[in-house]
């Protein structure tokens, strides 16, 4: 017969051993996907096309982004490291160079076969049913400090977004000290900005007073840009593209990153 004291010690040892085993064997809780944005960094078995930007955003039960050629969107669900993306995503139908079109098809196929994910050290890894890596993403850099951009479209103040006039160049450079400077096409401008998360404001806008006549309409375009900047309330970065939007969600200015930044 075992003494009561011995039984107690054995029981405590068993409890400690089992507790330790449970702690070691527990899987880490996967990170939250909703509200995150990513840029493709690795597509196993392929070398990414130079200067292409493929993105993935999770928001409100949908994914969206660009496959390097077209924009896409689809419903998704995620739970406990498991992921399901609805097949047959809606997408635009632009024609692109063959290498971009081929890369886009492989990327979209990787999204479609993903059944799991993990987030570690600022990276998102999508997993195939057999546990192999389907795609790897880096977290989207949302910071504007120290970046330089070229304007590609702006709100004309008449409920329309128009492209920049051919022969003109509109730019914005964001400094770390809360100052933004750039070219409005004819004149240089400077302003103060605040940026926290997705929220942004631009104030105290001032510009030089040159007059330009070419290309035709450049002075009107310049005023449209300066007016649009006053309405900015939020930002949305996606790869090398940046959208500045108004409080009601309308697009105010769209930009593309200068690669040197």
C-alpha positions in Angstrom: 0.0 0.0 0.0 1.3 3.5 -0.9 1.4 6.0 1.9 -1.0 9.0 1.5 2.0 11.4 1.4 3.6 9.5 -1.4 0.3 9.5 -3.4 0.1 13.3 -2.9 3.6 13.8 -4.2 3.0 11.6 -7.2 -0.2 13.5 -8.0 1.6 16.9 -7.8 4.4 15.6 -10.1 1.8 14.3 -12.6 0.0 17.6 -12.6 3.2 19.6 -13.2 4.3 17.3 -16.0 0.9 17.4 -17.7 0.7 21.2 -17.3 4.2 21.6 -18.8 3.3 19.4 -21.7 0.1 21.4 -22.4 1.9 24.7 -22.4 4.6 23.5 -24.8 2.1 21.9 -27.1 -0.3 24.9 -27.3 -0.3 26.6 -30.7 0.2 30.4 -30.7 -2.9 32.4 -31.4 -2.9 33.5 -35.1 -2.9 37.3 -35.7 -6.0 39.2 -36.7 -6.4 39.7 -40.5 -9.3 42.2 -40.7 -8.0 45.8 -41.0 -4.5 44.8 -42.3 -2.8 45.5 -45.6 0.1 43.7 -47.2 2.5 43.7 -50.2 3.6 40.5 -51.9 7.2 39.7 -51.2 7.5 36.1 -52.3 5.7 33.7 -54.6 7.3 30.3 -54.3 9.0 29.0 -57.4 8.9 32.4 -59.2 11.0 35.5 -59.4 8.7 38.5 -59.2 8.5 40.9 -62.2 10.7 43.9 -61.4 8.8 47.0 -60.3 5.5 45.1 -60.0 3.4 45.7 -57.0 0.9 43.0 -55.8 -1.2 43.8 -52.8 -3.7 42.3 -50.4 -6.0 44.1 -48.0 -8.5 42.5 -45.5 -11.4 44.7 -44.6 -15.0 44.2 -43.6 -15.1 40.5 -44.6 -13.6 41.2 -48.1 -10.1 41.0 -49.6 -9.1 43.6 -52.2 -5.9 44.7 -54.0 -4.1 44.6 -57.2 -2.5 41.5 -58.8 0.0 43.7 -60.6 -2.3 44.1 -63.6 -5.9 44.3 -62.5 -7.7 45.2 -59.3 -9.7 42.4 -57.6 -12.0 41.8 -54.7 -13.7 38.8 -53.0 -15.3 37.8 -49.8 -13.2 35.9 -47.2 -13.5 34.3 -43.8 -10.8 33.5 -41.2 -10.9 31.7 -37.9 -8.2 30.3 -35.7 -5.5 30.3 -38.5 -7.9 28.9 -41.1 -8.7 31.0 -44.2 -11.2 30.7 -46.9 -11.3 33.1 -49.9 -14.3 32.8 -52.2 -13.2 31.7 -55.7 -14.1 33.7 -58.9 -13.1 37.0 -57.5 -14.4 40.1 -59.2 -11.7 41.9 -61.2 -11.1 44.6 -63.7 -10.2 43.5 -67.2 -7.1 45.6 -68.2 -4.7 44.2 -70.7 -1.1 44.0 -69.5 2.3 42.8 -70.6 2.5 38.9 -70.9 4.9 38.6 -67.9 2.6 40.6 -65.7 -0.5 38.7 -66.9 1.2 35.4 -66.1 2.4 36.5 -62.7 -1.1 37.8 -61.9 -2.6 34.4 -62.8 -0.2 32.6 -60.5 -0.8 35.1 -57.7 -4.6 34.8 -57.9 -4.3 31.0 -58.0 -2.2 31.2 -54.8 -4.9 33.2 -53.1 -7.6 30.7 -54.2 -5.9 27.7 -52.8 -4.9 29.2 -49.4 -6.6 27.5 -46.5 -4.5 28.8 -43.7 -2.3 31.6 -42.6 0.2 32.8 -40.0 1.5 36.3 -39.0 5.0 36.5 -37.7 7.5 39.3 -37.4 5.5 41.6 -39.7 5.0 39.0 -42.4 1.9 37.2 -43.5 2.3 33.7 -44.9 -0.6 32.0 -46.7 -0.6 28.3 -46.5 -1.8 25.6 -48.9 -3.9 22.6 -47.8 -0.8 20.5 -47.4 0.9 23.1 -45.2 3.3 24.4 -47.9 3.7 28.2 -48.4 1.4 29.6 -51.1 2.6 33.3 -50.8 4.4 35.6 -48.4 3.6 39.2 -47.8 5.3 42.1 -46.0 3.2 44.6 -44.0 2.1 47.7 -46.0 4.2 50.7 -44.9 1.7 53.4 -44.0 4.2 56.1 -43.0 4.5 59.1 -45.2 7.5 60.8 -43.5 10.4 60.9 -45.8 8.5 59.8 -48.9 8.1 61.5 -52.3 5.1 61.1 -54.7 3.9 62.0 -58.1 0.2 63.0 -58.6 -1.7 60.9 -61.1 -5.2 62.2 -60.6 -7.1 64.8 -58.7 -10.7 65.9 -57.9 -11.6 68.7 -60.2 -14.2 70.1 -57.7 -17.0 69.1 -60.0 -17.5 65.7 -58.5 -15.0 64.2 -60.9 -11.5 62.7 -60.7 -9.3 63.7 -63.7 -5.9 62.7 -64.9 -3.0 65.1 -64.8 -2.5 67.2 -67.9 0.0 65.8 -70.4 3.2 67.9 -70.1 2.7 68.8 -66.5 4.2 67.4 -63.3 2.5 67.6 -59.9 4.5 66.3 -56.9 4.4 66.0 -53.1 7.2 65.3 -50.6 6.4 64.6 -47.0 9.0 65.5 -44.4 9.3 64.0 -41.0 8.8 67.4 -39.3 5.1 67.7 -40.5 5.8 69.8 -43.6 4.7 68.9 -47.1 6.2 70.6 -50.2 5.9 70.0 -53.9 5.0 71.3 -57.4 1.4 72.2 -58.3 2.4 72.2 -61.9 3.4 75.8 -62.3 4.2 77.0 -58.7 5.9 75.4 -55.8 3.7 75.0 -52.7 4.2 74.2 -49.0 1.9 73.2 -46.2 1.6 71.6 -42.8 0.3 68.1 -42.4 -0.7 65.6 -39.6 -0.9 61.9 -40.2 -1.9 59.3 -37.7 -3.1 55.9 -38.8 -5.5 56.5 -41.7 -6.3 60.0 -40.5 -4.7 63.1 -42.2 -5.1 66.8 -42.4 -3.3 69.4 -44.6 -3.4 73.0 -43.6 -1.7 76.4 -44.0 -1.3 75.8 -47.8 0.8 78.6 -49.5 2.3 78.8 -53.0 4.5 81.0 -55.2 2.7 83.3 -57.7 4.1 82.5 -61.1 1.9 82.5 -64.2 2.2 79.7 -66.7 0.4 79.2 -70.1 1.5 75.8 -71.1 0.1 73.2 -71.2 -3.3 74.7 -71.7 -5.3 74.6 -68.5 -2.4 74.3 -66.2 -3.4 77.2 -63.9 -6.9 75.8 -63.5 -5.4 72.3 -62.7 -3.1 73.9 -60.1 -6.0 75.5 -58.3 -7.9 72.2 -58.4 -5.0 70.5 -56.7 -4.6 73.1 -54.0 -8.4 73.0 -53.3 -8.4 69.2 -53.2 -5.6 69.1 -50.7 -7.7 71.3 -48.3 -10.4 68.6 -48.2 -8.1 65.6 -47.3 -9.2 63.7 -44.3 -7.9 60.1 -44.7 -5.2 58.2 -46.5 -5.1 54.7 -48.1 -1.7 53.2 -49.1 -1.5 50.2 -51.4 1.9 49.2 -52.6 3.4 52.2 -54.4 0.0 53.9 -54.7 -1.5 56.4 -52.3 -5.0 57.8 -52.1 -5.9 61.0 -50.2 -9.7 61.0 -49.5 -12.2 63.4 -48.1 -14.2 62.9 -44.9 -17.1 61.4 -46.9 -14.8 59.0 -48.7 -14.5 60.8 -52.0 -11.1 60.6 -53.8 -9.3 64.0 -53.5 -5.8 63.1 -54.9 -4.2 59.9 -56.1 -0.4 59.5 -56.3 2.3 57.0 -57.1 5.5 56.7 -55.2 8.7 58.0 -56.6 11.0 54.9 -56.6 14.0 56.8 -55.3 12.1 57.4 -52.0 
